[in-house]
Amino acid sequence: AQVWREIARVLRPGGKVAASDIALLQPLPGEVAEMVEALIGCVSGAVLLTEYEAMVKASGLRDVRVRAKPEYVAALQAMKDPLYARIEAALPAGQGVADYVTSVDVTATRA
């Protein structure tokens, strides 16, 4: 939330911001949230997608668009990324990282 407030503060009126980040589709299991790999991969520090959008809007930015991009995480899984593979190994059987994590594209404008 602090980052988005700072972006809104320093962006000139009419200025636009575009960013890419990671958000959660559902809460992580406790064991995964505490993994070093999840912290390094920015997974355990991520917030729920609905909370993410609310944070950006609460910063005062306008025309906020937060678009989920699940294909990014799916590509990491398909490449057998070692970081994501370790996280996935700690998830409940039958679930993958993409069931919990998504990449997001964010755009917004300062009024």
N, C-alpha and C positions, 0 to 999 in steps of 0.2 A: 504494500500500500504506500509506503514511504517513497519508493522509486516513482510511482505514478504521480504522487503529489508533487514531487520535485520536477518531473517532466512538465506537468501542467504549469508550474510556477515559472520555469525558465523559457518555455516555448512562447514565441511572440504571438500576439493575437492573429488568428487566421492560420497559424502554423500547424503543420501536420506531423504526426508521429507514426512510424510503422516499426513494429518489433515482432520478433519470433521468440516464443518461450515454451515452457512445458506446464501442463496442468493435469489434474487428476479427474478421471471420470467417476471414480468412486474411492472411498478411503482405502488406504493401504493396510494390509494386515500388520499388526504390531511388530512382528519379527522383521518384516521387510522395511518398515519405516525406520528401524534402528540399525539397519545394515550400513556399513561404511560405503559399500558400492552404491547404495541408493542415494546416499548423501553426495558422493562424488559425481554421480550421474544426474544430479539436480532433481531426482525423483522424490526423495523424502522431504525436500523443502518445498515441493509444489503444493498448491492449494486446489481445491475443487474448481472445476470449470465455471460453475455458477458464481462462486466466490470471486474468482479472478475477474470476471466481467463486472461484478458489483464494485470491486476495488477501483477499476479503471473509471467507471462512471462516477464513483464517489470523489474522485480526484478533481472533478470539475470539467474534465474534457467532454467534448460533444461528439456526435456522430460516431460513437464507439461501435466498432465491429470486432468481435472476437470469433474467429473461425477455427474450428477444430480441424486438424490435419492428421488423422490417424495413420495415414500411409507412411509417415516418417518413422513412427515407432515400429510399424509392421516391417519396414525395410531393414531396420536394425536387427529385428528378430530373424529375418530371413538371412541376413549376412552372418548370423551367429556371433554378433558382437559380444565379446567376453563379459563385459560389464553387465549388459542386459541378460545374458545367459545365467549369470550368478544370481541376479535378482529373480529371474523366472524360476530358477530351481527352488527358491524359498517360498514361492506362491502355492496356494492350494492346487491339488491335482486337477488337471484339465483347464487351468487358467494361465494366461500369458500376460506379459507386461502390457500389451495393447488393450487388455481388459481393464486396466487401471490408469494408464498414462496416455496422453495425447500431446502432440505438438500443437501449438496455437499460433495463428497469425493475428496480430492486433493492429488496428488502425484507429486513429482518433484525431480530432481537431480541437485546437483551443479556440474558445469563443472570442 
